[in-house]
Amino acid sequence: MHYLSPFLFTNTLLPLMTTTSRLPDADVRIVNLTSVVHARPKNPRFDSLEALNASFGDDGMTLYGKLHRLGYTKLATMLYSKELQKRLDADNVPIIVTSPHPGTFLTDGCNTVVGRFPGGSILIFLMRYLLPPVSRSGDASVFAAASPEVRKRAGDFKGAYLMPVGKITPPSADAQNPQLARELWETSERQLAALGL
């Protein structure tokens, strides 16, 4: 799961970001990219190292397993973002945490995956005209990180899941589960402490 590194990185920098956020005219934001596949996992658990390393029955090597692992990771990222925002708000820290979905683009990876399907070459041809160009793939992140609208409407954007570009959207029910978010946070802290981090 590619979630613990951002958890550690962000929490390590949090004291500096907190101090900076209290300076005059400061606008500190944390942007954690997520994906619509966050809604894919069913009955997720984050209560142990084993849960964080779930294999999904195929060791994550098939397309299904890779998508499921990605969904699990993106769900963890959203839960972490919401719990972090909750903790920052409780401490009156004016940092805004968002979880944008960048959108779907015809990347090399997308070409590879879609190309495996029957009729994949036709789908790829159509996708060239239906999907935005890869050059626009950073728009959602840039909006979350720098748009004045986010600071102006901080109360709306704090802890929000954003669809492209900048549309506040309700995430899956699991991504809104405060108990699951706490469970993930506590497990993350335990695992990092066990590693001396």
N, C-alpha and C positions, 0 to 999 in steps of 0.2 A: 504494500500500500504506500503510495507516494504522498502521504499526508503528514507524517511525523516531522520531516525536515522543515516544512514551512511553519509548523507549530513551534518547533524549537527556535528557528530563525526569528520569527516574529516576537516570541516571548522574550528572547534574548535582547532584542532591540527595543522592547516596550518601555523600559525606564527612560531611554533617550527620547523616544517618540512622545511619551507623556510630558516630559519637561518641555519639549519643543511645542507641543500643542497648547501650552499655557502662555506662550509668548504673545505679545500684541500682534494682531492680524495673522496669526498662525492658522493654517488649514491643513491639518495632518489627517491623512486617510490611509487605510489599509485595504488593498484590493486583492481578494483571493478568487482567482478564476475558477469557475465551476462549469457545469454542463447540464443540458437537459437530461442526460443519462443518470443524473443523481436520483431520479425517480425509479430507476430500474430495479434496485435491490428490494427483495421482499423479506420482511421480518429481520431487519438488520440488527446486529448486536455489536457492541463495542466495549464489552465488559472484561476482556482479557486479551493477552497477546495472541492467543489462538484465534480469537474472533477477528482481530486486526489482520491476521494472516490466513484467513479462510481461503480454501482452494476452489470453492464452487464446483467441486466434483470432477474437474478436469485439469487441475493445477494451473488454470489460467492460460493454457496454451492454445485453445481453439478460439475462434472469433467470438463465440458466445462467452467463453471464460474471460477473454480480454475486455469485452464490453461490460460484463458484470463487475469485474475488478475496477474498471474505470468508474462505473456508476457508484460503487462502494466508496471509492476514494473521493469522488466529487460530493457524495452525501456527507462524508466525514468533514470535508472542507467547509461545507455549508453549515453543518452543526457547530463546528469550531468557530466560524465567523459569528454566528448568532450568540453563542455563549460568550465569546470575547466582547462583543458589543454590550451584552447584558452586564458584564463585569466592569467595563469601562464606564457605562452609564451609572452604575451603583457607586463608583468612585468619583463621579462628576468629571470625568476626563472627556474633553470635547473631540475625541477622535471618531471619525466615521469609518465603519467597516462595511464593505459591500462585497457581494458575490455575483459578479456578472458572468453570464453565458456569452462567449464571444460570437456565437453564430455558427453556421455550417458553411464551409468553403470547400472548393474542389482542390484539396491539397494532394500531394503525392500519396499520402497515406489513404486518403479517401479514394483516389484512383485505384490503388492496389486492392482495397476491400471491395469496392463496387465492381471492379473488373473480374472478380471471382464469381459473381452471380451469373446465372444464365441471362443472356441479353445485356451483360454488364457494359459492353462497349456502346450500346445504344443509350443506356442510362447515363454514362459518362458524357456522351455527346449532348444529351438534353440538359444535364446538370451545368454544362458550360454556359448555357443561356438562362438557366433558372436561378443559379446561385450567385451571390455577389463575388467579385474578384478577391483573390487572396490578399491583395493590397489593402483591402478594407478590414482585414481580420483583427486589427488592433483598435478599431473604433470604440468597441464596448469598454475595453480597458482604459483607454484615454479618457472617455467620458467619465467613468467612475473615479479616475484619479485626478482629473483636472477641471471638469465642468463646474462653473460657478453655480449652476442650478443645484448641484448636490449640496453645497454648503448652504445655499439659500433655503433649501427645504430639508435641512439636516434631519429633522424629526421623522420625515417620511423615508429617507434613504438609509438611516442607521439600521444595520443588520439586514438590509434588503437584498433580495434576489432580483437581478436585473436581466431582462431579455434585451436583445439588441434593438436599438441602442438606447440605453437608459430607461427602459420601461420597467417600472416596479411591478413584479409579478409574484403571485403566491407560489411558493415552492410546494413540493410534495408534503403530505402529512408527516412523514418521518422527518423531513428537514425542519419541521416546526415543533418537534417533540422535545420539550425542555429536559425531560428525564434522560433521553438518549444523548442529548448534548452534554449534560453533566457527566454521564457515564463515560463518554468519549474523553472528556477533559481529564477526569480522574485516572482513567486507564493510561492516557498519554503521559501524564505526570509520573505515574508509577513506573512505566516502562523506561522513560528517560532517566529517572532517578536510579533505576537498577543498572543503567549504563554509566552512571556517574555524571550525567549531563543535567 
